[in-house]
Amino acid sequence: MGLLFSLPNSLPLADIASAFWDSTLSGKVIVIILFLGSAMAWTIMWTKGLQLRHASRATEDFLEAFRAERNPTVLFIRREEYEGSPLNSIYNAGCKALGAELQARGSAADDLLMGELTASALRRLSLNQLETLRSVVDRNVADEALVLEGQMGMLATAVSAAPFLGLLGTVWGVMDSFSGMAESGSAALSAVAPGISGALLTTIIGLIVALPSMVGYNLLSAQIRQLSVKMDNFSQEFISSIQSAYVIEN
């Protein structure tokens, strides 16, 4: 037990506050920048994590409701909304484009409601119009993917830049310490130890910023990839259902 209680006192624990005040002006500036970067990274990880969690739940609810209906446009007609789900936005854009194509061929807007119950003469969506509809859906899939990836570039910058910024502060601080030793003419370690300690602090802070940011970036990227796959799969499923319900091949 005595060894256990004496262990903390035997560890070389760094006094971060003292190291900060012993560092040069450039070192202090870099540490402050790194702290601001850490705050930005944690804010992005928190808000993006909440956004993706909500989007995943809303997407599951949307897919369950969509697949429970035979007519692919029922949710649109009922004006059921699944806020936060990228699939909901893709679906609404596709249904609006479908209505515009049906009206362009002379069908009434109400024909959008009928789906497979509509007479063959009214289900007049050609293969060319289906390709137009597919283009609209694909474009919205790409737009939603950009929304999901928003701010991830800033998080990636924190992951890659923080260690190098910390290394810059360390090299700069060590250089200043040795320059000061040369000017004073003293080769004693005590003359340069405080400056070197402050210089090494920037590397420590850089790693503290980069490591959580890297873990968060990888976790968020995995969720974004899952949602992107679901968007691609849904776009194909939606187009296939529209083709079955509205396309009449001559």
N, C-alpha and C positions, 0 to 999 in steps of 0.2 A: 504493500500500500504506500509505503514511503517513497518508493521509486515512482509510483504513479503520480503522486502529488508533486514530486520534484521535477517531473518531465517537462511541464510547461515552462519552468524557470530555466531549464537547460537548452531549450530550443532557441535558435537565432531568430527571434521575432523582430521584424523590421518595424521601426517607428515611422510610419508613412507620413505623419504630420511633420516630424523633424526633417525627414528626407525632402519633403516638399519645400520647406522654408530654406533648406540648405542648397537647393538647386538654383541655377541661374535664372535670369529673366526669361530666356528662351525656353528653358525647361518648364517653368511655371505656366507659360503660355500654352505649351504643347499639352501639359496635363489638363489644363482647363478645357482645351479643345476636345481632348479625349473624353472628359466627363460629359461635355455637351453631346458628343457623338454617342456616348453610352445612353444618355437620356433619350436621344432620338431613336436609337435602335430598340430600346425597350418599349417605347411608345408605339413604334411600328409593329413590333411583334405582338403586343397586347391587342391593339385595334384590329390588325389583320387576322389574328387568331379568332377573335370574336366574330369578325365578318365571315370567315370561312366556315366556322362552326355553324353559324346561322344559315349560311348558304347550303351546307350539306344537309341539314335537317329539312329545310324547305324543299330542297331538291328531291329528297326521298318521299316527302308528302305529295309533291307534284307528280312524280312518276307513278305512285300508287293510284292517284286519282285519274291520271291520264289513261293508264292501262286498264282501268276498271270500266271504261266506256268503249262501245263499238265505234261510235262516230268520233273521229279525231278532233272535231271542232266544238264539242259539247262544252268543254271548260271555258272556251272563249265566249260562247253565246251566253253562258250563265254568268259571265264576268267574274269567275273565280280567280282570285289573285293569290299568289304565293310569293310574298315580298321577300326579297333577298336571294331567290333562286335564279341563277342565270338561265335555266331552262324555261322559266316563265316568260322572260323577255324574248327569248328565241321563238317560243311558241306563239306569243301574241303577234310578233312581227310576221311570222309565217302565215297565220290566219288572216291578218290584214291583207297580205299580198295575195292570198287565195281569193278573198272576196273581191279584190280589184280585178283579178284575172277572170273571175266568173262574170262580173258586170261588163267587162270588156267584150265578152262573147255573147252578151245579151241576156244572161240569166239574171233573175231578180236577186236582190241581196238576201232574201229569205231562203234561197236555195242553199245557202251556206249551212242552214240548220238541218237540212234533210239528209245529206250524206247518201247512204245506200238506199234510202227510201225515195230518193228523187228519181223521176223517170229518166230513162237513158238519154232522151232528147235534151234534158236539162243538164245532165252531168256532162257538160261539153268542155272539158279541160283537155287540151291537146298535149302531146308529148313536149312540144316546144315550150308551152306555158309551164309545164312541170319543171323543165330545166330552168326557166326564169325563177320559179318558186324556189328551186334548189339553191340558186345563186343568192337569193335573198337570205335564206336560212344560213348558208355557209358564211355570208358576210356578217351576220349577227353573231354567229359562233365566234368568229375572229374578234369582233368587238368586245364580247363578253370575256374572252380570254385575256384581252388587254386590261380590262377592268380588274380581273382577278389578280393579275400580275402587277397592278399598281403599287408603287412604293417599294417593291421588292428590289429594284435597282439600288435604292438608297441603302437598304439593308446589306446588299452584297458589297457595296462600297465600304461600309463599316467593317465588314469581315476582312476585306483585303487591305484596306488602307490603315486600319488601326495598328497592326504590328509594325508596319513600316514607319508610321509616324512616331511610334514609341522608340523604334530603333534610331530614328533621326535624332530624337531628343537625347538618347543615351550617348551617341557618338559626339554630338555637339557639346554635351555637358562634360564628357571625358576630355575632349579637346580643350575646353575652357579651363578645366582643372589643371591639366598639364601646362597650359600656357601661364596660368597663375603661379604654378610652382617654379617655372623657369624665370619668371619676373622677380619672384621673391628670393630666388637662389637657395631655397630650402628643399632638400630631397626627402624630408621626413614624411612618413606615410600619414601622419596626423594632419599634415597640411593639405593633403588632397582627398583624404577619406570622406569628409562631408560632401564635397562636390561630386565625387564619384557615386556616393550613395544617392544623392539627388538625381544624378544622371540616370542611374539604373531604375529609378522609380518610373520613368516614362515608359520603359519597356514593360514593366509589370502592369502598369495601367493599360497599355496597349493590348496586352494579352487578356486582361480582364474584360476589356471591351469586345475583343474579337471572338473569344471562345463561346460565350453565350449567344452572340450574334450568329455564329456559324451553326450552332445547334438549332436555333430558332429558324434560320433560313432553310435548313434542310427539312425540318418538320413542316414548315409552311409550304415549301415547294412540293412536298409529297402530297399534301392536301390539294394544292392547285392542279397537280397532274391528275389526281383522281377525278376532280370536277371537270377537267378538260376532256378526259376520256368519256365521262358521262354525257357531256355536251355533244361530242362527236357521235356517240352511239344514238343519242336521242334524235339528232338531226336526220340520221338515216332511217330511224324508226318512224319519225313523223312524215318524211317524204314517202316512205313505203305505204303508210296508212292513207295518205292523200291519194296516192296513185291507185290504190285498191278502191277507194270510195268515189273518186271523181274523174278518173281518166277512162275514156272510152276509146279503145283501139279499133280503128276501122280495118 
